[in-house]
Amino acid sequence: MEYQGMIPVTIVTGFLGSGKTTLLSSLIKSRQSRRLALLINEFGEISIDGMLINDSVGGDAHVRIHDFPYGLIAYGDDEHFIPTLQAIAERRANVDHVLIETSGLALPTAVMELLQSPELAGDFVLDATLAVVDTPLLLSDQFDRDLSIDSPQAAVADSVATLFEQQLEYADVVVLNKIDTLDEEALLQAEQRVRNRAPNVRFLELAYNAELDIRLALGLRLHQPTLTAINHRFTPLPGSDTPTLGSHVRLNGHTHSGLAGHSHGLATHKHFHEQDPGWLSFVLRSSEPQQAETIKQALIEVAKSEPLLRSKGFIKTDPDQSALVQAVRTRVAITTGAIKQSAQESELVFIGYHLNRNTVAILLSNLTGTVWK
């Protein structure tokens, strides 16, 4: 197949709260002259990530953003993915690269499969798949299975571990994120945990301050059959004399020369969520002013008592100000001035495993002394 003129696609995957959107924002800022099309997918009914990316782009005409809320991008019931990419292909003279951020509950194989479909295969080629990892969460055993028998906690842990491991399995590059407070020993331990779960991952990269060198993310050409070696400036982890990092012979996908496109078992994603329908997302809203510290403590308490894995959104702190809320389990960060416009009401997305909307609404209302519904 002739690849000249085809549009490269980079898939950014990673479990809930791994920092994909922040990493994407940094890549956009360092895009140089690249003209980008971004597809942002969220499992919830409102597009918090799309709003943040739009805000960071600031109206740049060379970055076009397409939101995909309400479900999982490229999965069976997604009627928008193929038409959106076909529309991008029609303006290929103005697009140098496509970036696709999948939901934290999706496998990248859904996108990978459709890129090889008759409708898209002539216009697009997979450049690479990046899996972003919440490194402190990985090191705290939150992606390990619970061997307890028939406990609700075990069901949550098993589903999380399964999805996390499959996201790693289909990645070309794993990005260790949220690492700024970690020392060399912790980074090596994280690297080993990734290797144990996904020994065939080609590269591991470090994202300090949620930033990744654009050369380590775009233009890798890992899925193009070619005899031309592609220069990949690998960022070694500390302690490069260790066995896990000292030999990269088995990871010589740096060039990927002459290797035909991968299938990666692309049917894997098809029944994953049908077999495990426990993942739920809903939005709670409040018209009353909120106190940032009160909301923070309330979300921590909810995550302690309910199977809440991710919450995010905006709270109205007074009539003229709002704050961004980002929470991964019991880690809650609230940032004022994160967006340029104030929220008309407080709006939070909750994602969890067999999470009960009424229970969370009652808890949040009682803990904040305001009405959430």
C-alpha positions as CSV (number, residue, x, y, z in Angstrom):
1,M,0.0,0.0,0.0
2,E,1.2,3.5,-0.7
3,Y,1.3,5.5,2.5
4,Q,2.3,8.9,1.1
5,G,-0.4,11.4,1.6
6,M,-2.2,9.4,4.3
7,I,-3.0,11.1,7.5
8,P,-1.2,9.7,10.6
9,V,-3.3,8.9,13.7
10,T,-2.1,8.8,17.3
11,I,-4.4,7.1,19.9
12,V,-4.0,8.3,23.5
13,T,-5.5,5.7,25.9
14,G,-5.3,5.3,29.6
15,F,-7.5,4.5,32.6
16,L,-9.8,7.0,34.3
17,G,-7.9,10.0,35.7
18,S,-4.5,9.1,34.2
19,G,-4.0,12.6,32.9
20,K,-4.6,12.1,29.2
21,T,-6.2,15.5,28.7
22,T,-3.4,17.4,30.5
23,L,-0.8,15.5,28.4
24,L,-2.7,16.3,25.2
25,S,-2.9,20.0,26.1
26,S,0.9,20.0,26.5
27,L,1.4,18.3,23.1
28,I,-0.9,20.9,21.5
29,K,1.2,23.7,22.9
30,S,4.4,22.1,21.5
31,R,2.9,21.2,18.2
32,Q,5.1,23.6,16.3
33,S,3.7,24.0,12.8
34,R,1.6,20.8,12.9
35,R,-2.1,21.2,12.0
36,L,-4.1,18.9,14.3
37,A,-7.5,17.4,14.4
38,L,-8.5,16.1,17.9
39,L,-11.2,13.7,18.8
40,I,-12.0,13.8,22.5
41,N,-14.1,10.9,23.9
42,E,-15.8,10.9,27.3
43,F,-18.0,8.3,28.9
44,G,-20.1,10.8,30.7
45,E,-22.9,12.9,29.3
46,I,-21.0,16.2,29.4
47,S,-17.7,16.9,27.8
48,I,-15.4,18.3,30.6
49,D,-12.2,17.3,28.8
50,G,-13.4,18.8,25.5
51,M,-14.1,22.0,27.3
52,L,-10.6,22.1,28.9
53,I,-8.9,21.3,25.6
54,N,-11.0,24.0,23.8
55,D,-10.0,26.5,26.5
56,S,-6.3,25.7,26.2
57,V,-6.4,25.9,22.4
58,G,-7.8,29.4,22.6
59,G,-9.3,29.6,19.2
60,D,-6.2,28.4,17.3
61,A,-7.4,27.9,13.7
62,H,-4.9,25.1,13.2
63,V,-6.3,22.9,15.9
64,R,-9.8,21.5,15.3
65,I,-11.6,19.7,18.1
66,H,-14.4,17.1,17.8
67,D,-16.2,16.0,21.0
68,F,-17.5,12.5,21.4
69,P,-19.4,12.4,24.7
70,Y,-22.2,9.9,25.5
71,G,-20.4,6.6,25.2
72,L,-17.3,5.0,23.8
73,I,-15.6,6.2,20.6
74,A,-15.6,3.8,17.6
75,Y,-17.6,1.1,19.5
76,G,-20.5,-0.6,17.9
77,D,-23.2,2.1,18.6
78,D,-21.0,5.0,17.7
79,E,-22.4,6.4,14.4
80,H,-20.2,9.5,14.4
81,F,-16.6,8.2,14.3
82,I,-16.4,7.2,10.6
83,P,-18.2,10.2,9.2
84,T,-16.0,12.5,11.4
85,L,-12.8,11.0,10.0
86,Q,-14.2,11.0,6.5
87,A,-14.9,14.8,6.9
88,I,-11.3,15.2,8.2
89,A,-10.0,13.3,5.1
90,E,-11.8,15.7,2.8
91,R,-9.8,18.6,4.2
92,R,-6.5,16.6,4.4
93,A,-4.6,19.6,2.9
94,N,-5.2,21.3,6.2
95,V,-4.5,18.4,8.6
96,D,-1.1,17.0,9.4
97,H,-2.0,14.7,12.2
98,V,-5.1,13.3,14.1
99,L,-5.0,12.7,17.8
100,I,-7.7,10.6,19.4
101,E,-8.2,10.6,23.2
102,T,-10.3,7.6,24.1
103,S,-12.4,7.3,27.2
104,G,-10.8,5.9,30.3
105,L,-13.1,3.0,30.0
106,A,-12.3,2.1,26.4
107,L,-9.8,-0.1,24.7
108,P,-7.8,1.4,21.8
109,T,-8.6,-1.6,19.6
110,A,-12.0,-0.2,18.7
111,V,-10.3,2.8,17.0
112,M,-7.5,0.6,15.6
113,E,-10.0,-1.8,13.9
114,L,-12.0,1.0,12.2
115,L,-8.8,2.6,10.9
116,Q,-8.3,-0.6,9.0
117,S,-11.9,-0.6,7.7
118,P,-12.6,0.0,4.0
119,E,-14.1,3.4,4.8
120,L,-10.9,4.7,6.4
121,A,-8.0,2.5,5.4
122,G,-7.2,4.5,2.3
123,D,-7.0,7.8,4.1
124,F,-5.5,7.1,7.5
125,V,-2.7,5.1,9.0
126,L,-2.0,4.4,12.7
127,D,1.1,6.2,13.8
128,A,1.2,4.9,17.4
129,T,-0.9,4.1,20.5
130,L,0.1,5.8,23.7
131,A,-1.1,4.5,27.1
132,V,-0.9,7.1,29.9
133,V,-0.5,5.7,33.4
134,D,-1.3,7.3,36.7
135,T,2.0,6.1,38.3
136,P,1.2,6.8,42.0
137,L,-2.0,4.8,41.5
138,L,-0.1,1.9,39.9
139,L,2.4,1.9,42.8
140,S,-0.3,1.9,45.4
141,D,-1.6,-1.5,44.1
142,Q,-4.9,0.1,42.9
143,F,-4.6,-1.8,39.6
144,D,-4.0,-5.2,41.3
145,R,-6.7,-7.9,41.6
146,D,-8.4,-8.6,44.9
147,L,-8.4,-12.3,45.5
148,S,-11.2,-12.1,48.1
149,I,-14.1,-14.3,47.2
150,D,-17.5,-12.9,46.1
151,S,-16.9,-9.4,47.6
152,P,-18.0,-6.2,45.9
153,Q,-14.5,-4.8,46.3
154,A,-13.1,-7.8,44.5
155,A,-15.4,-7.3,41.6
156,V,-14.4,-3.7,41.3
157,A,-10.7,-4.5,41.5
158,D,-10.9,-7.3,39.0
159,S,-12.7,-5.2,36.4
160,V,-10.3,-2.3,36.9
161,A,-7.3,-4.6,36.6
162,T,-8.6,-6.3,33.4
163,L,-9.3,-3.0,31.6
164,F,-6.0,-1.5,32.7
165,E,-4.0,-4.5,31.5
166,Q,-5.7,-4.6,28.2
167,Q,-5.1,-0.9,27.6
168,L,-1.4,-1.5,28.2
169,E,-1.4,-4.7,26.1
170,Y,-2.4,-2.8,22.9
171,A,-0.1,0.2,23.5
172,D,3.1,0.9,21.6
173,V,4.3,3.5,24.1
174,V,3.5,3.7,27.8
175,V,3.8,7.1,29.4
176,L,4.4,7.2,33.1
177,N,2.5,10.3,34.3
178,K,2.2,12.1,37.6
179,I,5.8,11.3,38.5
180,D,7.1,14.6,39.8
181,T,7.3,13.5,43.4
182,L,8.7,10.0,42.7
183,D,12.3,9.0,43.2
184,E,14.4,6.7,41.0
185,E,13.5,3.6,42.9
186,A,9.8,4.3,42.5
187,L,10.2,4.9,38.8
188,L,12.0,1.6,38.3
189,Q,9.3,-0.2,40.3
190,A,6.6,1.3,38.2
191,E,8.5,0.4,35.0
192,Q,8.8,-3.2,36.2
193,R,5.0,-3.4,37.0
194,V,4.2,-2.2,33.5
195,R,6.6,-4.8,32.0
196,N,5.0,-7.5,34.1
197,R,1.6,-6.7,32.7
198,A,2.6,-5.9,29.1
199,P,6.1,-7.3,28.2
200,N,5.7,-6.4,24.6
201,V,5.4,-2.6,25.1
202,R,8.1,-1.0,22.9
203,F,8.8,2.2,24.8
204,L,8.3,3.7,28.3
205,E,8.5,7.4,28.5
206,L,8.5,9.8,31.5
207,A,6.1,12.8,31.6
208,Y,7.3,15.3,34.2
209,N,4.8,18.1,34.7
210,A,2.5,16.1,32.4
211,E,4.7,17.1,29.5
212,L,6.1,14.8,26.8
213,D,8.5,15.8,24.0
214,I,6.5,16.0,20.8
215,R,9.1,13.9,19.1
216,L,8.3,11.0,21.5
217,A,4.6,11.2,20.7
218,L,3.9,12.2,17.1
219,G,5.6,11.0,13.9
220,L,6.8,7.6,15.2
221,R,5.4,5.7,12.2
222,L,5.3,2.4,14.2
223,H,2.6,0.9,12.1
224,Q,3.8,1.8,8.6
225,P,5.7,-0.9,6.7
226,T,8.9,0.8,5.7
227,L,12.6,0.2,5.1
228,T,13.5,3.7,6.5
229,A,14.5,3.7,10.1
230,I,12.6,6.3,12.1
231,N,14.7,8.1,14.7
232,H,13.0,7.7,18.1
233,R,14.8,9.6,20.8
234,F,14.1,7.2,23.7
235,T,14.0,8.7,27.2
236,P,15.6,6.2,29.5
237,L,14.4,5.8,33.0
238,P,16.8,6.4,35.8
239,G,19.1,3.4,36.6
240,S,19.6,2.4,33.0
241,D,22.0,-0.4,34.2
242,T,19.1,-2.4,35.4
243,P,18.1,-5.5,33.3
244,T,14.6,-4.1,32.5
245,L,16.2,-1.0,30.8
246,G,19.7,-2.1,29.9
247,S,18.7,-4.2,26.8
248,H,16.3,-3.0,24.2
249,V,16.9,-5.7,21.7
250,R,13.5,-7.2,22.1
251,L,12.0,-3.7,21.8
252,N,13.7,-2.8,18.5
253,G,10.4,-1.4,17.3
254,H,12.3,1.9,17.3
255,T,12.4,1.5,13.6
256,H,9.7,-1.1,13.0
257,S,11.3,-1.5,9.6
258,G,9.6,-3.8,7.2
259,L,7.0,-4.9,9.6
260,A,3.4,-5.2,8.3
261,G,0.5,-3.6,10.1
262,H,-0.6,-5.3,13.3
263,S,-4.0,-6.7,14.0
264,H,-3.5,-6.9,17.8
265,G,-6.6,-9.1,18.2
266,L,-8.9,-6.3,17.3
267,A,-12.1,-8.1,18.1
268,T,-11.1,-8.0,21.8
269,H,-13.0,-4.8,22.5
270,K,-16.3,-5.8,21.0
271,H,-17.8,-7.7,23.8
272,F,-15.7,-6.3,26.7
273,H,-18.4,-3.9,28.0
274,E,-21.3,-6.1,27.0
275,Q,-19.8,-8.8,29.3
276,D,-19.1,-6.2,32.0
277,P,-22.0,-3.7,32.1
278,G,-21.2,-2.5,35.6
279,W,-19.4,0.7,34.5
280,L,-21.7,3.6,35.0
281,S,-21.6,7.3,34.6
282,F,-24.0,10.1,35.6
283,V,-24.0,13.8,36.3
284,L,-25.2,15.6,39.5
285,R,-26.0,19.3,39.5
286,S,-26.5,21.9,42.2
287,S,-27.7,25.5,41.8
288,E,-26.3,26.6,45.2
289,P,-22.9,28.1,45.8
290,Q,-20.3,25.5,46.9
291,Q,-17.3,25.7,49.2
292,A,-14.2,24.2,47.6
293,E,-12.8,22.5,50.8
294,T,-16.3,21.2,51.7
295,I,-16.7,19.6,48.3
296,K,-13.2,18.1,48.5
297,Q,-13.9,16.4,51.8
298,A,-17.3,15.3,50.6
299,L,-15.9,13.6,47.5
300,I,-13.2,11.9,49.6
301,E,-15.9,10.5,51.9
302,V,-18.1,9.3,48.9
303,A,-15.1,7.6,47.4
304,K,-14.4,5.8,50.7
305,S,-17.9,4.4,51.0
306,E,-18.9,3.9,47.3
307,P,-17.2,2.3,44.3
308,L,-16.4,5.8,42.9
309,L,-13.3,5.8,40.7
310,R,-13.5,9.1,39.0
311,S,-15.3,12.5,39.4
312,K,-14.7,15.7,37.6
313,G,-16.5,18.9,36.6
314,F,-17.0,22.5,37.7
315,I,-18.4,24.0,40.9
316,K,-19.9,27.5,41.3
317,T,-18.1,29.0,44.2
318,D,-19.9,32.4,44.0
319,P,-22.0,34.1,41.3
320,D,-18.9,35.2,39.3
321,Q,-16.4,32.4,39.9
322,S,-16.1,28.7,39.4
323,A,-13.5,26.1,40.0
324,L,-12.4,22.9,38.2
325,V,-12.8,19.6,40.1
326,Q,-10.6,16.6,39.2
327,A,-10.7,13.5,41.4
328,V,-9.3,10.0,41.1
329,R,-10.8,7.9,43.9
330,T,-9.9,9.7,47.1
331,R,-7.3,12.1,45.5
332,V,-9.2,15.4,44.9
333,A,-7.8,18.5,43.3
334,I,-9.8,21.8,43.0
335,T,-8.4,24.6,40.9
336,T,-9.8,28.1,40.6
337,G,-9.2,30.0,37.4
338,A,-8.9,26.9,35.3
339,I,-11.5,28.1,32.8
340,K,-12.2,31.5,31.5
341,Q,-15.9,31.5,32.0
342,S,-17.9,31.0,35.2
343,A,-20.3,28.1,35.5
344,Q,-24.0,28.8,35.8
345,E,-24.4,25.9,38.2
346,S,-22.2,23.3,39.7
347,E,-22.0,20.2,37.6
348,L,-20.0,17.0,38.4
349,V,-19.6,13.8,36.5
350,F,-19.3,10.5,38.5
351,I,-17.9,7.3,37.1
352,G,-17.7,4.0,38.9
353,Y,-18.5,0.4,39.0
354,H,-22.1,-0.4,39.9
355,L,-22.3,3.1,41.3
356,N,-25.7,4.1,42.6
357,R,-26.8,7.6,41.5
358,N,-29.3,8.2,44.3
359,T,-26.9,7.0,47.0
360,V,-24.2,9.4,45.7
361,A,-26.7,12.3,45.4
362,I,-27.9,11.8,49.0
363,L,-24.4,11.5,50.4
364,L,-23.1,14.6,48.5
365,S,-26.2,16.6,49.6
366,N,-25.8,15.6,53.2
367,L,-22.0,16.2,53.3
368,T,-22.2,19.6,51.6
369,G,-25.4,20.9,53.1
370,T,-26.6,21.7,49.6
371,V,-29.0,20.0,47.2
372,W,-27.4,17.8,44.5
373,K,-29.7,16.1,42.0
